[in-house]
Amino acid sequence: MKDHATRSELTGTFWDRMSDINAGMLATPTNRARPMSHTLHDDDRTALWFITAHGTDIADAGKSGSAATYLVACQRNKLYATVEGTLDVVTDPKTLDDLWSPIADAWFEGGQKDPDVCLVRMTLSKAEVWATDGGAKFLYEIAKANLTEATPDMGEHAVLTF
């Protein structure tokens, strides 16, 4: 990790930027990666939440407590991460109500009350995170590296544990 940010600061940056990102690719050891929309819940900085349907690979993986990897690459929010953790299914109407969104509503005809709705929590264990400055800074660093043969400073990078 570069010297200009502490692990604590990068953890804060990770959560701040994740709150502005709404999708990534979720995979389990036995299921290929698929696009999923994550949600954060209150001030819980130990989990990502997903709303899916019962009978999907992700719901079944959650029911068995499977390991999972969530990949995030967002140029707009300047965050790239490989997030690891464990999935589990949560049956809690209040949490579902807190997390329900227009994105989830588009997938279920019966809304939150649809019997196919399945709430999955990914309890995080670690994340390898790259938080960049993006834009002009990126171009400057590439140009500087090409002129000086130095490695470009692409921002902050570390493995975070939760």
C-alpha positions in Angstrom: 0.0 0.0 0.0 1.3 3.5 -0.8 2.4 5.6 2.2 -0.2 8.3 1.7 -3.1 6.4 3.2 -3.5 4.2 6.2 -5.4 0.9 6.0 -8.1 2.5 8.1 -8.5 5.3 5.6 -8.6 2.9 2.7 -11.3 0.8 4.5 -13.3 4.0 4.8 -12.8 4.8 1.1 -13.8 1.3 0.2 -17.1 1.5 2.1 -17.8 5.1 0.9 -17.3 4.1 -2.8 -19.2 0.8 -2.4 -22.2 2.8 -1.3 -22.2 4.6 -4.7 -21.7 1.4 -6.7 -24.7 -0.8 -7.4 -23.4 -3.9 -9.2 -20.6 -6.4 -9.5 -20.0 -10.0 -10.4 -20.7 -12.6 -7.7 -19.3 -16.2 -7.9 -19.1 -19.2 -5.7 -16.6 -22.1 -5.9 -19.2 -24.2 -7.8 -21.1 -21.4 -9.7 -19.8 -19.1 -12.4 -19.7 -15.3 -11.8 -23.0 -13.5 -12.5 -24.0 -9.9 -12.3 -25.6 -9.0 -9.0 -26.7 -5.8 -7.4 -25.4 -5.4 -3.8 -26.8 -3.2 -1.0 -25.2 -2.0 2.2 -27.3 -2.1 5.4 -27.1 0.8 7.9 -23.7 1.2 9.4 -22.8 -2.6 9.1 -19.4 -2.6 7.6 -19.0 -6.4 7.6 -21.4 -7.5 4.9 -22.9 -7.0 1.5 -26.5 -7.9 0.8 -28.2 -9.3 -2.3 -31.8 -9.9 -3.1 -32.4 -12.9 -5.4 -35.0 -15.6 -5.9 -35.3 -18.9 -4.2 -34.0 -21.7 -6.4 -31.2 -19.7 -7.9 -27.6 -20.7 -7.6 -26.9 -17.8 -5.3 -29.9 -18.7 -3.0 -28.8 -22.3 -2.9 -25.2 -21.3 -2.1 -26.5 -19.1 0.7 -28.5 -21.9 2.2 -25.4 -24.1 2.3 -23.1 -21.3 3.7 -20.9 -21.3 0.6 -17.8 -19.2 0.2 -18.2 -16.4 -2.4 -16.2 -13.9 -4.3 -17.6 -10.5 -5.4 -15.7 -8.6 -8.1 -16.2 -4.8 -8.4 -14.7 -2.7 -11.2 -16.1 0.8 -11.4 -14.3 3.5 -13.3 -16.8 6.2 -12.3 -16.3 5.6 -8.6 -12.6 4.7 -9.1 -12.8 1.5 -7.2 -11.6 -2.0 -8.1 -11.9 -4.9 -5.6 -12.0 -8.6 -5.1 -14.1 -9.2 -2.1 -14.3 -12.6 -0.3 -16.7 -13.9 2.2 -19.4 -16.4 3.1 -23.0 -16.4 1.9 -26.1 -17.1 4.1 -29.8 -16.7 3.6 -31.5 -14.3 6.1 -35.2 -14.4 6.8 -35.9 -11.0 8.3 -38.8 -8.9 7.0 -37.4 -5.7 8.5 -34.0 -6.1 6.9 -35.7 -6.9 3.6 -37.9 -3.8 4.0 -34.8 -1.7 4.7 -32.9 -3.1 1.6 -35.8 -3.2 -0.9 -35.2 -1.0 -3.9 -36.6 -0.2 -7.3 -34.0 -2.6 -8.7 -35.3 -5.5 -6.6 -38.9 -4.5 -7.3 -38.3 -4.8 -11.1 -37.5 -8.6 -10.6 -40.4 -9.6 -8.5 -44.1 -9.2 -9.6 -45.3 -9.5 -6.1 -42.8 -7.0 -4.6 -41.4 -7.7 -1.2 -44.2 -10.1 -0.4 -43.4 -12.3 -3.5 -42.7 -15.9 -2.1 -39.7 -16.2 -4.4 -37.8 -13.3 -2.7 -34.6 -14.5 -1.0 -32.4 -12.2 1.0 -28.7 -13.2 1.0 -26.0 -11.8 3.2 -22.3 -12.0 2.3 -20.3 -11.8 5.5 -16.9 -10.4 4.4 -13.6 -11.9 5.4 -11.2 -9.9 3.2 -11.0 -7.6 0.2 -8.1 -6.7 -2.1 -8.8 -3.1 -3.0 -7.5 -0.6 -5.5 -8.8 3.0 -5.0 -7.6 5.2 -7.8 -7.6 8.9 -8.4 -8.7 8.3 -12.0 -9.1 10.9 -14.8 -6.3 13.4 -15.4 -4.2 11.9 -12.6 -4.2 8.5 -14.3 -3.1 10.1 -17.6 -0.4 12.1 -15.9 1.0 9.0 -14.1 1.0 7.0 -17.4 2.8 9.8 -19.2 5.3 10.3 -16.4 6.0 6.5 -16.2 6.6 6.4 -20.0 9.1 9.3 -19.8 10.9 8.2 -16.6 10.5 4.4 -16.8 9.2 4.6 -13.2 6.1 2.6 -12.1 3.0 4.8 -12.2 1.2 5.7 -8.9 -2.2 4.3 -9.6 -3.6 5.1 -6.1 -4.1 3.1 -3.0 -3.9 -0.7 -2.8 -4.2 -3.1 0.1 -5.7 -6.3 1.4 -8.4 -5.4 4.0 -9.7 -7.8 6.6 -13.1 -7.6 8.2 
